[in-house]
Amino acid sequence: MLAAGVRRFTTSVLRRSHYEDGPGKNLPFSVDNKWRLLAMMCAFFGSGFAAPFFIVRHQLLKK
């Protein structure tokens, strides 16, 4: 009896949801413009890669 109620509830929740389907629609950023996506990914990953080098340089130049 409980299982049937849970099944009915989850089915009704799925029917009421109005999300777009398709690849990239559930991401917090747009994948439509590949060049903008490339620039944003380079900036994001590049900043994470370059940060330790800039921190070490800053520490070595401190007096």
C-alpha positions in Angstrom: 0.0 0.0 0.0 2.8 2.4 0.9 4.7 1.4 -2.3 1.7 2.2 -4.5 1.3 5.6 -2.9 5.0 6.4 -3.4 4.8 5.2 -7.0 1.7 7.4 -7.7 3.4 10.4 -6.1 6.7 10.1 -8.1 4.7 9.6 -11.3 2.7 12.7 -10.8 5.8 14.7 -9.9 7.5 13.6 -13.1 4.4 14.5 -15.2 4.3 18.0 -13.6 7.9 18.8 -14.3 8.5 21.0 -17.3 12.2 20.8 -18.0 13.7 21.0 -21.4 15.2 17.9 -22.7 18.3 17.4 -24.7 22.1 17.6 -24.4 23.4 20.6 -22.5 20.0 21.8 -21.2 20.7 20.8 -17.6 24.0 22.6 -17.3 24.5 26.0 -15.6 26.2 27.5 -18.7 25.4 27.6 -22.4 27.0 25.2 -24.8 25.5 26.8 -27.9 28.4 29.0 -28.8 31.5 26.7 -29.0 34.0 29.6 -29.1 32.6 31.3 -26.0 32.6 28.0 -24.2 36.2 27.4 -25.3 37.2 30.8 -23.9 35.4 30.3 -20.6 36.9 26.9 -20.1 40.4 28.1 -20.9 40.0 31.0 -18.4 38.5 28.7 -15.7 41.1 25.9 -16.0 43.9 28.2 -16.9 43.4 30.3 -13.8 43.5 27.2 -11.6 46.7 26.0 -13.3 48.5 29.4 -13.2 47.5 30.3 -9.6 50.3 28.2 -7.9 52.9 29.7 -10.2 51.8 33.3 -9.5 51.7 32.6 -5.7 55.2 31.2 -5.7 56.5 34.1 -7.8 54.8 36.5 -5.3 56.4 34.8 -2.3 59.9 34.8 -3.9 59.7 38.5 -4.8 58.6 39.5 -1.3 61.3 41.1 0.8 
